[in-house]
Amino acid sequence: MTMNPLDPQEFRRQGHMIIDFLADYYQNIANYPVLSHVEPGYLRELMPSFAPLNPEPIETILRDLQQHIVPGITHWQSPNYFAYFPSSGSTAGFLGEMLSTGFNLVGFNWVSSPAATELESIVMEWLGQVLKLPKAFLFSGSGGGVLLGTTCEAILVTLVAARDKVLSQIGRENICKLVVYVSDQTHCAVQKAAHIIGILPKNIRVVKTMKSTSFTLLPESLVSSIHTDVQKGLVPCYLCATVGTTSTTAIDPLGPLCKVAKEYGMWVHVDAAYAGSACICPEFRHLIDGVEGANSFSLNAHKWFLTNLDCCCLWVKDPASVIKSLSTNSVYLENSASDSNQVVDYKDWQITLSRRFRALKVWLVLRSYGVANLRNFLRSHVEMAKTFEGLVRMDKRFEIFVPRNLAVVCFRILPCAVARIGNGRVQNGYLTTEDAANEINRKLLDSINGSGLVYMTHAIVGGAFVIRCAIGATLTEKTHVIMAWKVVQEHADTILNH
Ligand SMILES: *Cc1c(COP(=O)(O)O)cnc(C)c1O
């Protein structure tokens, strides 16, 4: 056995084996239970207690992979995967990732790998144009884009810039006065980022949303929150508006929210982690109308844009404010290109120094499929969601809980269906029919996921437990969606008839 860990011949041989393994995996993926049913700690019993001292052949390792690891995998690429949000992989996304890993370069600044930086700026420009982002967000305007790992990072990066911008005006000692605004539907990433950068927990304002307005953040609710804070001498700093909330894909009204924020000199970040991808379709672009009033905008290409994890696209109007907060200078990083101020040094646009060549993934995806096919891919999922929604509506025991925006359907068994069938149980066991409905819907979800045939997850909004069917796995077709509804109905039959 060769002792060179990067021997080209062995690389070729073993690399082909892994590709074959994955091709077989994708071929057979629908046969696996979508949600893994292993017990906590299952792997410890199957693995040796100590790392091997001597080399083992790839054949043995692959056998253990199939026998021990695969059973503990939840199959996000399964066509029957409808949980959380999709993680839509593709051949192009995979190959781009593979190339990035193969080059294994560390492109922290321009000179450390010029193509990595330049390709990233180019794909961010391409994607920004396809999304019809205002020029102010693009390099061709006065803005620019960067590829980060996740939305959590995009939020942290923009929040730091927003914090320092305000503190440069009011003095760093006043950090305890800064307020961050979110809605009760905003992703928890904002609270975490606020915590990390020293915003006081009591200054994270969680504005309430309501079912009657589809759980969107209302400008008037925001205004009244801000008024109260300003009267107390606090300083509005950052608003995170969401296009496509995680629970129900609610769309916050960007135009009016940005207008309010502008009055108070607040930074607005638009988190379009899931729904942003859909905005490459002209018919969905209106979801981000008003984005011109925001300071930054991000989406996760690893959710619904055929780009394998991880890949968050962030555009900012004023890169200088981000760079001001995050730039680092060390003697060993000094170089004439950076000194010339003619290049982008992406290390100053992110938390970490080292960074991966993510642009290859986006470049391969855009080139391999073309914008036309990407649009059709997104549309096909929205059509499938419409089909699923139609099926839910035909069953009178169920309701669509909030209007569907894209390819996520939020539904539940109606409280009245539970009350009718449960008879005395409602009065005996539960306080209200809503509580009973929550219990039954939770049971239903556990039951369908236990079948292994599909995997869906839940949200709790306005006190109601709802089941989310998020359509967007790359391999999902209409037949899978119809089958998924059959599974739901069959399990509902069993649960409601007991
Ligand atoms: C998924 C999601 C996030 C978190 O994304 P990460 O990339 O995992 O950090 C944030 N916001 C919204 C609206 C999301 O849907």
The ligand as a Gaussian input file, in Angstrom:
#p B3LYP/6-31G(d) Opt

LIG

0 1
 C      -32.677000      28.145000       7.217000
 C      -32.866000      29.522000       7.673000
 C      -31.881000      30.181000       8.409000
 C      -30.651000      29.495000       8.917000
 O      -29.814000      29.180000       7.886000
 P      -28.357000      28.617000       8.154000
 O      -27.743000      28.676000       6.806000
 O      -28.524000      27.251000       8.680000
 O      -27.681000      29.526000       9.123000
 C      -32.089000      31.509000       8.724000
 N      -33.209000      32.145000       8.349000
 C      -34.177000      31.534000       7.655000
 C      -35.403000      32.308000       7.262000
 C      -34.042000      30.198000       7.306000
 O      -35.030000      29.598000       6.639000

